[in-house]
Amino acid sequence: MTAGGNRTNTNRMITAVIIDDEPKSVFILRSFLEEHCPQVKVVAIAGSAKAGKEFIESMKPQLVFLDIEMPGSSGFDLLKSLPAIGFDIIFITAYNQYAVNAFRFSAIDYLLKPLRIQDLIQAVARAEERIRERSLAQNYDLLMRNMAEKSAGKQKLSFTDRGEQYLVPVEDFMYLVADGNYTHVHTREKVYLTTRTLKEFEDMLPQGLFCRIHHGYIVNMEEIAKVQKGRGGAVVMKDGKILEIAIRRKEAFRRMYHP
């Protein structure tokens, strides 16, 4: 358990606490931060949830790098013990894909062990945005609810549309249409426009329920009314929308489609 800082001189410093029981992981993370994320000033390092809580309460950091699995109390136990969460979090985890999706759905960042520099840089950049937006409490509450929800379809996904944040059950998504670096998300209730790319949604949405049938389309398999024949064919969605199936994706779609 140590306290410290780094040697940076920037006008947009982010104070951070690292909570991780593995010294090697801490060393690598701090080294990466010093070299690649100079805007982050590490003000304390804790090797347990108990010590981490003390640092959070005394230092009041803007950002916490939090290991999930630690001896005694877990990272989630630490969060539950706090009266409020007024800081951003980047989880450090070796969790499986199911749990990782819970983080993604909730707009919460995570770093998989072993750490990768590019993942860290991107996570810190997104944390900076969230710190500015101050939409933290809603995101962490969503994460906890998604972790408790065993059905991937009933988990909720967080995204913004023209500055407003929305939480939508995954099973309500009908289809998604790419529009450059934007995505039109068609749900049963309305259509959203978000800055998340179709590739990001493809990585997040549960396989088996969703299929990317074309460079520009992802569909909810349960929202397909019928399939039209043709070279590649097309799907007719329950709202009447017709979406083309790319020839190279036809076989993968055929294996998933069970009317």
LINVENSUL-V33031 format. One record per residue. N is the residue number from 1. OMEGA is omega in degrees with one decimal (none if undefined). BURIAL is 1 if it has 9 or more other C-alpha atoms within 8 Angstrom, else 0. Layout:
BEGIN
{{N;OMEGA;BURIAL} {N;OMEGA;BURIAL}}
END
This chain:
BEGIN
{{1;-177.4;0} {2;173.1;0} {3;-178.9;0} {4;178.9;0} {5;177.3;0} {6;-171.2;0} {7;179.8;0} {8;-177.2;0} {9;-176.3;0} {10;-177.0;0} {11;-176.4;0} {12;-177.3;0} {13;173.4;0} {14;177.8;1} {15;-173.6;1} {16;173.5;1} {17;175.3;1} {18;178.1;1} {19;-175.1;1} {20;-176.6;1} {21;-178.9;1} {22;-177.7;0} {23;-179.3;0} {24;178.8;0} {25;178.4;1} {26;-179.3;1} {27;-178.6;0} {28;-179.2;1} {29;-178.0;1} {30;178.2;1} {31;178.4;0} {32;-179.2;1} {33;-178.5;1} {34;-175.8;1} {35;-170.2;0} {36;-179.6;0} {37;-175.3;1} {38;178.0;1} {39;-179.8;1} {40;177.9;1} {41;179.1;1} {42;-176.8;1} {43;178.9;1} {44;176.5;1} {45;-179.3;1} {46;-179.4;1} {47;179.2;1} {48;179.1;1} {49;-179.6;1} {50;178.9;0} {51;178.8;1} {52;179.0;1} {53;179.8;1} {54;179.1;0} {55;179.5;1} {56;-178.0;1} {57;-177.8;0} {58;-176.3;0} {59;-176.4;0} {60;-178.0;0} {61;174.2;1} {62;-174.6;1} {63;176.8;1} {64;170.8;1} {65;-167.6;1} {66;173.2;1} {67;-178.3;1} {68;-175.2;1} {69;177.4;0} {70;178.4;1} {71;-179.3;0} {72;-178.5;0} {73;179.7;1} {74;175.8;1} {75;177.7;1} {76;176.7;0} {77;178.5;1} {78;-178.5;1} {79;-179.5;0} {80;-178.1;0} {81;-178.4;0} {82;178.7;0} {83;178.8;0} {84;178.4;0} {85;-178.6;1} {86;-178.2;0} {87;177.0;1} {88;-178.0;1} {89;166.5;1} {90;-178.5;1} {91;172.7;1} {92;-168.3;1} {93;170.4;1} {94;-176.0;0} {95;179.5;0} {96;-173.4;0} {97;-178.7;0} {98;-178.6;0} {99;178.3;1} {100;177.4;1} {101;177.7;1} {102;176.9;1} {103;-177.3;1} {104;-179.8;1} {105;-172.4;1} {106;-177.9;1} {107;178.0;1} {108;-178.6;1} {109;179.9;1} {110;174.5;1} {111;178.2;1} {112;173.4;1} {113;-4.7;0} {114;-175.0;0} {115;175.2;1} {116;-174.7;1} {117;-176.1;0} {118;177.3;0} {119;179.7;1} {120;-179.2;1} {121;-178.9;1} {122;179.9;0} {123;179.0;1} {124;179.2;1} {125;178.5;0} {126;177.3;1} {127;177.4;1} {128;178.8;0} {129;-178.7;0} {130;178.0;1} {131;177.6;1} {132;-176.3;0} {133;-179.1;0} {134;177.1;0} {135;-168.8;0} {136;-171.0;1} {137;-179.4;1} {138;-179.2;0} {139;-178.2;1} {140;174.9;1} {141;178.1;0} {142;178.5;1} {143;-178.8;1} {144;-179.8;0} {145;178.4;1} {146;178.0;1} {147;-178.6;1} {148;-177.8;0} {149;-175.8;1} {150;-179.8;0} {151;-179.0;0} {152;-178.8;0} {153;-178.7;1} {154;173.2;1} {155;-178.6;1} {156;180.0;1} {157;-179.1;1} {158;173.7;1} {159;-179.6;1} {160;176.1;1} {161;-179.5;1} {162;174.7;0} {163;178.8;0} {164;179.7;0} {165;179.9;0} {166;175.2;0} {167;-173.1;0} {168;175.8;1} {169;-177.7;1} {170;-177.2;1} {171;178.3;0} {172;177.4;0} {173;177.4;1} {174;175.5;1} {175;-177.9;1} {176;-176.0;1} {177;-179.8;1} {178;176.3;1} {179;-174.5;0} {180;177.5;0} {181;178.4;0} {182;175.3;1} {183;172.4;1} {184;-178.6;1} {185;179.7;1} {186;177.8;1} {187;-179.8;1} {188;-175.6;0} {189;-175.2;0} {190;178.1;0} {191;178.8;0} {192;172.7;0} {193;-176.0;1} {194;180.0;1} {195;174.0;1} {196;-179.2;1} {197;178.4;1} {198;178.2;1} {199;177.4;0} {200;178.3;0} {201;178.7;1} {202;179.7;1} {203;-176.2;0} {204;-171.6;1} {205;-175.2;1} {206;176.2;0} {207;-176.1;0} {208;175.9;0} {209;-179.0;1} {210;-179.9;1} {211;173.8;1} {212;-174.2;1} {213;-173.4;1} {214;176.3;1} {215;-174.4;0} {216;-173.6;0} {217;165.6;1} {218;-178.6;1} {219;170.3;1} {220;-174.1;1} {221;-179.0;1} {222;179.9;0} {223;178.0;1} {224;178.4;1} {225;178.1;0} {226;179.5;0} {227;177.2;1} {228;179.6;0} {229;-179.7;0} {230;-178.8;0} {231;173.8;0} {232;-178.5;1} {233;179.1;1} {234;175.2;1} {235;172.9;1} {236;-178.5;1} {237;-176.0;1} {238;176.2;0} {239;177.3;0} {240;-179.2;0} {241;178.5;0} {242;-177.7;0} {243;-177.9;1} {244;173.7;1} {245;178.0;1} {246;-177.0;1} {247;-176.4;0} {248;178.9;0} {249;-174.5;1} {250;-176.8;1} {251;178.7;0} {252;177.4;0} {253;-178.4;1} {254;-179.1;0} {255;-177.0;0} {256;-171.4;0} {257;178.5;0} {258;-176.3;0} {259;none;0}}
END
